[in-house]
Amino acid sequence: DVQQLAGFTIDDFDAISSFSVQPTVYVVMAENWNTIDDYIANAKANPGTVTVSHNGEGGVWHQAAALADAAMGIETTYVPYDGSSEQLAALLGGHTDAACISYNTVADYIKSGEMFCLGAMTDERIAALPDTPTFKEQGYDVVYSSFRGIVAPAGLPEDVYNKLLTACEAAANDPEWLDAAVKGSIDPWN
């Protein structure tokens, strides 16, 4: 259990508010694969040889890759990096075959056709990538995103909790925040 390594668990916190979500996509270079079926066939024919980058052992994109691979019935080799920029460089440089990563990191590459997105790990298509199908649309039940939020130590007095919740709700609906979020490629939590 990874939580035991930290010395605290989720139960030590009270969730106040989520403020953004970053949907996950599973991408490859378009010159290598341009259909999910070709990718799956290659991975099944060569178990463990396809490399998929993620943002660190047990991190969100590692978990996303494992879920997607299980749903597709394939075995790949996971390659950890310290963050999305390193993942992107590895994929562009041909050091890895695929990446599970936040869509906003690779959206321009998908739109240009340089990268092919096997699928978005969302219930519905990502608004910024309307031509990219979800895994669910393609018959694979994979939904996985990275969320950002605010927590406080568990056991806050109710009046303090309510004040924080009210402030977070006001901030989340502030037009200035919503505008800044869009400009910063952050998907506000609705």
N, C-alpha and C positions, 0 to 999 in steps of 0.2 A: 504494500500500500504506500504510494508516493506521499500521501499526506503525513504519514508517520515520520518522514524524514525532516519535516519542517518544525516539528514540536508543537504544532497547533493544527486544528481541523476547521472545516467550514462551520461547525457548530459553535466555534468561538466568536462568531460574527453575526450581527443582524444586518440583513440586506436592506439598504435604503432605496436605491434606485439604479436601474440600468440606464445608460445614456447613449450607447452606440452598439452597433453590431457590424461585424465584418464577415460577410459570407465567404466561404471557402470555394475555390475552384481547383480542379485537377487539370494541369496543362502539360502539353508536350510541344516540341518544335514541329511545326506543320510540315517541314521537309521530311520528317520521319514517319508521322502518322497523321491521317486526316479523317479517320473514323474511330469511334470507340471500339467497334468490332475488330478492326485491324490491330488495335493496341492489345485487346484482350487475347486475340488469337496468337499474337507474338509472345505475350507473357506466358500463356499456357504452353506454348511449344518450347519455351526456354525458361523454365521455372527458376526464379531467383536471379536472373541475369539483368532484368530491367531495373534500373536504379531510380529511386524516387527521393527527392530532397524534402527535408522538413526543417523546422526551426528548433530542433533539439529533442533529445530523447524524452519521450513522454509529453512533449509540448502539443499545443493544439493542432498543428498541421501534421504531426506524426500520428496523432490519434485519428485525424481525418483520413489520412492515407490508409491506415490499417482498416478502418471501417469500409472505405470504398473498395479496397482490394478484396476484402472478405465478401462484399456484396457481388463483386465481379467474378469471384471465384479464382483469383490469381494470386501468385506468390511473387513478390518483388523484394528487392534489397533496399532498405531505408538508409539514407545518407544524411546525418545531422549537420546543420550549419547554425551559426550564431544568430541568424536573422534573415529576413526576407531579401535584403539586398544581396547577401551572399548566395542565397538560393537562386535568385534571378541570374546572377553572374555565372553560377555553375551551369544552369540550364542553357543560357545563351552561349557559353563557351564549350558546350558539348561534354561537360564533365559528368552530368547526370542526364537521364533520359526524360524525366518528368519531375513535376513539383506539385505539391499540395500547398496552396498559398492563398493569401487574401486576394480577392478579385481586383482590388484597386491597384495592386502592385503590377499586375500584368494586363489590365484592361486594354491599354493602348496596343500591346503586342497582339492581343486577340483580335482587336478591331482591324489592325493592319494586315492580318492574315499570316504574320510571322509565327505565331503560336496557334495551336489548335486546342480548344478547351474540350476535354472529354465530357465534362459536365459540371454544372454548378450544384453545390450541395445545399440547395434551398428548396422550399416548398413551391415557390413560384420563380419564374425567370427574374434575373437581376435587371432592374430597369435600365442600367447603363450598358447592359449586354443583352439586348432583346433577342438577338439571333442565337444565343447560347442556350441550349436545352439544359434542363435540370437532369440530375441522375434519375430522379423519380419518373420523369417523362420517358426515359429510356428503359424503364423496368427495373431500376436498382434503387432500393429504399435506403438512400443515404441523404441525411440532412445534418449539416454540421457547420456551425459558425463560431466565431470568436466574439465574445461579449465584453463590454467595458461597463463598469458600474462603480457605485459607491457603497462601502460597507462601514460599519462602526463596531466597536466591541459589543459583544452580546450583553443583553440585560440593560439596555438604555432605558431610562425612565420614559414612560409613554409620551409625556409632553415634549421631551427633547426629540424623540423619534418622530413625532408628528410635525414638529417644526422643520426638521431636516427633510422629511418627505415633502412637505409643502414647498419648501425652497427648491428642491430638486425638480418638482413638477413645474414650477414657474420657470425655472431655467430651461427645462426641456422644451417648453413651448415658446420661448423667447425668439422672435423673428431674427434677431441679430445672431443668436447661437445657431439657429437653423441655417442661416445664410453662410456663416463661417464654416459649419460642418460640411455643407455641400462643396464649398470652395476647397476645403481641405481633404476631400475624398473620404469623409467620415459619413457613414450611414446612421443618422439619428435613430434611436430606438423609439418606435411609435407604440 
